[in-house]
Amino acid sequence: MCSLRGSFLAATIWEGIFPLHGSSDHQFTQEIEVGLPHPFGLAAKVAVEELEGRSQGKTINLEGRYALADWNKIPLHPTIFAE
């Protein structure tokens, strides 16, 4: 999670399965997170899956986070999370 004001994260994840027989399966995930002025954060994630040669959207997630304290003020940095 982005925790610093003005921080930004963009990530691309690829997962593949290659069986000995049959077609391969792939999943691509793109995630973007933005750290807003403390204590807020936003994130969006889109996953696309390719099974047996067909591509389809798998999931779309929008997330909001509210941190209960500044970093290193409360152990484990508790956060309220809505998805």
N, C-alpha and C positions, 0 to 999 in steps of 0.2 A: 504494500500500500504506500502511496506517496504520502509523506507526512510533513514535509517542509513547505512553507508558503512559496508558491510559484514553481514547485517542482512538477515534472512531466515525465511520464513513462510511456513508451510505445514498444510493444512486444509482439513478435510473430512466432507462433509455435506450430510445428509440423509433426504429426505422428503418423507412422506408416506400419502396416502389417503386410508381410510378404509370405504367404503360405507356399508350401512346396507344390501344391496343385490348386488351380483356380486363380482368380484375379486378385490383385492387391487392393487393400483398402487404405484410404488416406483421410486424415482430418487436419484442417488448417484453422488456426485460431488467431485472431487479431485482437489485441487488447490495448486500450488507451486509458491512462489514469492521469488525473490532474489534481495537484494539491492546491486547494484554495486557501484564503486566509484562515489561519487556525481557528477552529478545530475541524474544518470541513474538508471533504475530499469527494470526488466524483470519478466514476469509471464506467466504461462501456466495453463490452466484449461481444464479438461475433464469431461463430464457429460454422464452418462449411465442411461437409463430409462428402467423400466420393466413395461409393460402394458399387461394385460390379459395373464400373464405367459410367455411372450416373452421379452427377453432383446435385446436392441439395443443401439448403440452409438447415443447420441443426439447432442452434440456439442463438438468441440475442439477449444479452443481459445488460441492464442499466443498474448501477449501484450508487448508493449514497452512504457516506460515513461521517460520523460525528465522534470525535475523540473526547473523552471525559476529562483529560488533563494534558498538560504539556509533556513532551518526552522526558523520561527519567524522573517524573514526579510521583507516579503511581506504578507499582510493580506490574509488569505484563501489559502496560498501556491499554486499558480497557476502552473499547470502542463500540458505539451503537451502529449497527449495520442494517441497511434496508436494500433489498434486491428486487 
